[in-house]
Amino acid sequence: MHAATLALQNPSALSSTLGDPRCITPLPQDWTPLLTLFLSGIVAVGGATWLLSHSIGSLEARQTATEARLTGVEARLDRLDQKLDQKFNQLDQKFNQLDQKLDQKFDQLLQLLVQRKQQ
């Protein structure tokens, strides 16, 4: 007899039967499918939890790797930006030099024209 059945029949006997090994009997045959379903559910939830935790771990690892690559790309873009600034500054200086030379040549040409007109 089960301890629960004994408790329903005689509630005061429950405390005396809890430690009695004679009261521990196997579950009835009709509980086996329910118990199997319950244990299968526990295994399924455990498996899903394990899969989810590993998926999250994998996603976190991918995120970390992506962030590291992004940091590398940002550093590379910064270096390229500095190089472009240097090249732009060099070209700007060359343009200013050429502009000054052109102004000088134009001034010389104007002087020549003025001299020829005076002659």
C-alpha angles and dihedrals in degrees: 000000000000122000089237092055090049090049091053092049096042115008093188090058092061095085092050094048100047095084095036110109090206089068093057105090130162119267117269118265093250091062093059097085091046092048090046090051091048093049091045088053091051091050091047092050091046091050092047090048091050091048092047093048091050091046090051090048090050092049091049090051091049090048091051091049091048091049090050091050090047090052089051091049091049091051090049091049090051091053091048090048090053091049091050090050090051092049091047091051091049091050090047091053091048091049091051090050092049090046090053091048090049090051090050092049091047091050090049090050091050091050090051091050091049091048093050092048091052092052 
